[in-house]
Amino acid sequence: KNIGIETTTPVTRLQVGNLTASQIPSSVFDPSAALIVNQTPTSTLVLNDPQPTLYLARAGTHNQAYGALAEFAMSRYSNAGVNANSRLDIKLSSDEPEDQTNVMTLLSNGNVGINNEYPSEKLHVTGNTKITGNLLVNPLTMPGDTGYVADRRFIKFTHFQSENGSTNTEPIVNITSGSGYNGPLFSIGQNTG
């Protein structure tokens, strides 16, 4: 039996909030899942206005630490007819529970923003990025390319400035082909300390 809160016709095992078939057809939901509906409707007039839909919390310790809080907020990011153009923002509390930071934005076109609320690429990161391991770029367009195209090219971060600030004059980034050629195709940047 389905349970409904603020609805008399739940379409899933647990449904909180009312949702009519004209808003989203019930056939899109897995009947064994939970459905939580924010009653503030999207529109063609207001875009990028994330409304909280789900909170996850963990209790804190009295007089020692605030509890942890995550907020999942939804909105519409683009006005293209009746298309949903769904946007999901994930916010986490860092200091006080009311002080939430948007850490990730996901758009239905596949764009993901980390520390960026308006991602314009499949991955749009604002701030420093650390990659442990290899970064595979396929295909890679390179300045001065003369028509040679390797199936795969790897960006290998080979040299870094040490934490104590010592000088390293080797290339910071070497780009090599994945086709058996072992030398760098070209290098980016010099670390001059």
N, C-alpha and C positions, 0 to 999 in steps of 0.2 A: 504494500500500500504506500502511495506517495504521500508525503507530508508537505503542507503548504503553510507558509507564514505570510500574511498580507496578500494571500491569493486563495481563491476557492477552487482553482483548477490547476494544481501543480502538474508539470509535464515531466519532472524528474523525481528521483527518490526523495530529494529535499529541495524545495524551491522557496527562496526568500524574496518577496517582492512580486508584483504583478507584471505580466508581460503578455501582450495580446498577439494573436497570429499575424496581425497587420504590421507589427513591429519586427518580429522574428518568428518564422514558422516553427512550430514545436517539433517538426520532423528533423531539424538540424541537431537536436540534443540527444545525447545518450541517456535513455531513461533511468539508468542505474547511477548517474552522476548527480552532483549537486549543482544548483543554479542560483546565483545571487544576482539580483537586478538592482541597479541604481535607478531610482525613479526619475532622475533629471534627464529628459530626453535630449538626444543630439538634434541638431537642426542645420539648415543651410546658412543660418545667420551667424552662428558662433562656432569657431574652430579652435582646436588646441586649448580646450578648457578642461583638463583632466578632472574627473569627478571620482572620488574614492568609491571603490566597489567592494574591496576586500581588505581587511586588516589581519595581520598575523602578529601576535604578541607573545612575549615571554616575560613573566613577572620578574621584577627586580627584588633587591634585598633592602628592606626598610632602613633608612639612614645610611646606606652604604653605596648603592648603585641603582640608577634608573633601570627600568625594564627595557628590553629590546623591542623595537617596533618596525614592522614592514607594512607599507601601504601599496596596494595595487589600484591604480586609477586609470579610467578609460575615457576616451574622447574620440572625436573625428578630426583628422588632420588635413583633409582636403575637401573642397567643395566641387564634386564632379557628379552632378545629377543626384540620383538616389543611392549611389554606391556608398557602402558603409565606410570605407577608408578608415578602418579601425586603428587606434593608437593605444598602446599600453605603456604606462609609466610605472616604474618600480622605484619607490622612495624608501630610504632607510633612515632611522633616527641615529644621530651621532652624539649629540650632547644631551639635551633634554628631549623627552619624547615628542614635544611640539616642534622641535628643530629637526625637520626631515630634509634630507638631501635627495634630489632626483639622481639616481645612479645609473639608470638605464631606461632608454625609450625604444620601443619596438613598433614599427609601422607595418601595416598589412602589405606594403609593396616589397617587404623584405629588408628594408633599411633598419639598421640598429645603431643607436647612439649610446656611447658610454661617456658619461659626464657631458652629454650633449642632448638637448631636448628637441633639436630639429635636424636629425641626421639626413644628409643629402647623398650619402653613399651607402653601400651594403654594410660597411663598418665605418663609423665616423667617431673617432676618439678625440676628445679634447683633453689635453694634458699629456704627460709623459707616458710612454708605453714600454713595457719590458716584455721581451719575448725570450723564453728559455727553450732552446731547440732551434730547428730550422724554419725559415719562412719560405714557403713555396709560392712563386709567382708564375702563373702560366696563362697566357703568354706575357712576356715582359717586353715592353717597347723601350728601346734604349736609344739615347742620343747617338747619332753617327752610324746607326745600324745600316749595313750595306746589303740588306736582303737576306743575310744568313738568319735562319730561324731554327732554333733548337726546340725540340719537343718540350723541354723543361729547362728553366734556368733557376738557379738557387741564389738567394741573397744570403751570404754567410757573414755574420758579424764576427770578425776575426780579432780585432784589436780594440782595446779600450784604454782610456786614461785611468790609471790606478786611483784608488780613493785618496792616496796621499798627495795626488797632484803631479806625480812624476811625468816627464815628457815622453811621449811615444810618437815617433815620426812615421810609423807604418800606416798604411791606409786603414781607415775605420771600417769601410765596407768593401768587400770584393764581390763581384757578380760573376758567376761562372756558369758554364753550360752544363746541362745534365747529359750530354751526349758523349762523354768520355774525354772531352778536352779538359785538362786539369788546371790550366792557367786562368787568371782572371781575364774576362772580356774587357772590363774597365773597373776603375776604383772611384769611389766617391769620398771626398774629404780627406784631409790630413789633420791629425791631432798634433798641434804644435805646443801644447801645454799651456 
